[in-house]
Amino acid sequence: MLTRELLHREWAAFRRPARLIALAAAALVVIAAGLLTAAGNRASCQGPCPADPVAADGSIVGDRFWFLHRDLGREGAITVRMTSMTGTITYPPPGHDRIVPGLVPWAKAGIIIKDGVRQGSSYAALMMTGGHGVRMQYDYRHDIAAGGTGLAPRFPRWLRLTRSGDTVTGSESADGRRWHTVGTVRLAGLPATAQVGLFATSPGDLTLRKVGLGGAVEESRFTQATGVFDHVTVVGGSAGEWRGEAVGEMNQTDWEKYHNASGAVERDGVVTVSGTGDIGPSGSEGAVPAERTLPGLVIMLIVVIVVAARFGARPDTAVSRRVLTARAAVLGAATIAAGLAAVGVVLPAGVAILSRNGVAVQPVSALTGVRVVAGTAAVLALCAVLAYGLGAWLRRGWAAITLAVSLVAVPYVVTAFPFLPDDVSRWLLRLTPAAGLAVQQTAVEYPQVVAHYAPSAGYFPLPGWAGFAVLCAYTLAVAWPAVKRTPGERPADRRQRAASVGGSRS
């Protein structure tokens, strides 16, 4: 059992100036690197930078599309028949020399009920997609599949949105007579007069270019989607004219200026709507995740490993289990304190600097912020105990340092860059102790958003709790045998050790 006296004694043995200075310097490096990186990162635009849309929950979202709309009261519906959906992709691989017809998988065209035309406002939409059939999506994060039905000239789809107060129901039909309910959702606070109409949008065409030893970097190209509708009927709307406008910036590209402008055209009861952009949970310009303020973390990790491994490989390692356990506890506590100080300062300060410089940062809740700060400090402490256990096992500091750095720091560094194939990077972050660093991730993967969900883009393959469990398993596998193989402390050993500590103090 660890006593206060034992812990105090081991703390007195640990707190040599060189160790404390090393931990303090490592914490300062994390703070300085984060603040300097944030200060040097500024948004650059021709004129004032447009603000990214912000949803009701404070998250930065994508909300850019062409909208042909009119008023809708508290009770009403819109029904359309969608007869075709086409698109354009500019300069895709392999040649990058042609503009080709085609739709990206999450191109969207359909009908929508929205709280006005302000970007980020609440909405519910029923749509045909480029590769995922009919979907109902609402409030940016939510996606409901209607099935694998697609469009063909002989097989159009009927779409209907029905509003009753704050409740919106989406339905689809193959013939306009037999309807299938896709979903029913509640849009809290939807005003008495909402906007209803037709829309079209299309996100960039994302492809990956190979670099390094098989790594990949993202390349995105402009795309546009066009939906064709007829039998457009609105019940419960005003008698006013339809209004067409862009939600967000549009018609700025050469394709839109000189070939096919985004917009809506009505002729003989047939409405054609073209648009570009996206309506979804990721910002149009890609908001920076909060953990990007921690570029100096790897340096602190290496310093912690060196200090811990050398501490574990001390010449007097033939000590009792209680002493080894007390040393590990003291080491872990000191590392947690340094980690809390470093991450607790740089995370909020770095985010504030980035926001002041016009860089969009994906907001995190207070609970998530606490998880990142406390979890990262705990990971550093576990890595310290892991390195300490290796030092106690190997009896050689350099060997323990080399092995610990290879297990933790090297996988973390090499997967942070597009150097190795994505699958190799993912497995490294599943099978090595570096998996524990997933606790710092705040970026979220959404199935309805095409993105490069890879470690080099900031996405760990395991959730934070699972990665932390992997690190715990490694630490226990190293530290427990090191403690178990150490004999218990005899009373004579305890008296001799106390005398030697007392002599060294004098």
HELIX and SHEET records of a PDB file:
HELIX    1   1 ARG A    4  PHE A   14  1                                  11    
HELIX    2   2 PRO A   17  ALA A   39  1                                  23    
HELIX    3   3 ASP A  254  TYR A  258  1                                   5    
HELIX    4   4 ALA A  290  THR A  293  5                                   4    
HELIX    5   5 LEU A  297  GLY A  312  1                                  16    
HELIX    6   6 ARG A  321  ARG A  356  1                                  36    
HELIX    7   7 ALA A  366  LEU A  394  1                                  29    
HELIX    8   8 GLY A  397  ALA A  404  1                                   8    
HELIX    9   9 VAL A  405  ALA A  409  3                                   5    
HELIX   10  10 VAL A  410  VAL A  414  1                                   5    
HELIX   11  11 ASP A  422  LEU A  431  1                                  10    
HELIX   12  12 PRO A  433  GLN A  440  5                                   8    
HELIX   13  13 PRO A  455  ALA A  457  5                                   3    
HELIX   14  14 GLY A  464  LYS A  484  1                                  21    
HELIX   15  15 PRO A  491  ARG A  505  1                                  15    
SHEET    1   A 5 ILE A  99  PRO A 101  0                                        
SHEET    2   A 5 GLY A  62  THR A  90 -1                                        
SHEET    3   A 5 ARG A 157  SER A 164 -1                                        
SHEET    4   A 5 THR A 167  SER A 173 -1                                        
SHEET    5   A 5 TRP A 179  ARG A 186 -1                                        
SHEET    1   B 7 ILE A  99  PRO A 101  0                                        
SHEET    2   B 7 GLY A  62  THR A  90 -1                                        
SHEET    3   B 7 ALA A 194  THR A 201 -1                                        
SHEET    4   B 7 LYS A 108  LYS A 114 -1                                        
SHEET    5   B 7 TYR A 123  THR A 129 -1                                        
SHEET    6   B 7 VAL A 134  TYR A 138 -1                                        
SHEET    7   B 7 HIS A 142  ALA A 145 -1                                        
SHEET    1   C 5 ILE A  99  PRO A 101  0                                        
SHEET    2   C 5 GLY A  62  THR A  90 -1                                        
SHEET    3   C 5 THR A 223  GLY A 237 -1                                        
SHEET    4   C 5 VAL A 270  GLY A 275 -1                                        
SHEET    5   C 5 GLY A 263  ARG A 267 -1                                        
SHEET    1   D 3 ILE A  99  PRO A 101  0                                        
SHEET    2   D 3 GLY A  62  THR A  90 -1                                        
SHEET    3   D 3 ARG A 243  VAL A 247 -1                                        
SHEET    1   E 3 ILE A  99  PRO A 101  0                                        
SHEET    2   E 3 GLY A  62  THR A  90 -1                                        
SHEET    3   E 3 ASP A 278  GLY A 280 -1                                        
SHEET    1   F 2 ASP A 205  VAL A 211  0                                        
SHEET    2   F 2 GLY A 215  ARG A 221 -1                                        
END                                                                             
